[in-house]
Amino acid sequence: EAQVTQNPRYLITVTGKKLTVTCSQNMNHEYMSWYRQDPGLGLRQIYYSMNVEVTDKGDVPEGYKVSRKEKRNFPLILESPSPNQTSLYFCASSPGLAGEWNEQFFGPGTRLTVL
Amino acid sequence: AQSVAQPEDQVNVAEGNPLTVKCTYSVSGNPYLFWYVQYPNRGLQFLLKYITGDNLVKGSYGFEAEFNKSQTSFHLKKPSALVSDSALYFCAVRSDRGSTLGRLYFGRGTQLTVWP
């Protein structure tokens, strides 16, 4: 089944404890992206990647890191999480280098709480 | 700067009535426009997109959207609403040029409630 998977689905952690949210897609898509969803703010793009070893900042990159060492995986790293990073996170992928005319396929989401 | 506005946080409509969820956008270059739907505790699902061509695009679940370049709008419509259409709807836009080529901009979302 074609899909985007994220792990973990739920995470409660404490301020300053490094964490990684994994994202993997099995559709051979070039483009991948991370978003956070907050009430009243919609989805905001954190980082995106047009291909392996190519990443770029979105609207809200502060406090996050990403890497794209292989096509299928695009992990989101929070080196020192803070309470304002409590949010619902979505990973997405789409075909094409920029995927500009292609719809994105979204993962199920990761609900992160930072205490 | 690129942006999307969904002027209504909530839209309420009776089952069987037509529905409209509004979206306006601002983008440099030509827009690629999308509608996504989010059901409770789920990820986003693609509904439809406008890239070029016919201003009226048809999508999943009987939804359609009309692109209006002069009004920079891309309103989502359905002739007859169903209770199962109740969900959170997001409009999104990308530009076809410039340094923001890989960026996707979402609106804040509109909660659609269809009552029986």
Interface residues (C-beta under 8 A of the other chain):
Chain A: V4 Y31 S33 Y35 G40 L41 G42 L43 R44 Q45 Y48 M50 D56 G58 D59 F90 A92 A98 G99 E100 W101 E103 Q104 F105 F106 G107 P108 G109
Chain B: Q6 D9 Y32 F34 Y36 R42 G43 L44 Q45 F46 K49 I51 F90 A92 R94 D96 L101 G102 R103 L104 Y105 F106 G107 R108 G109
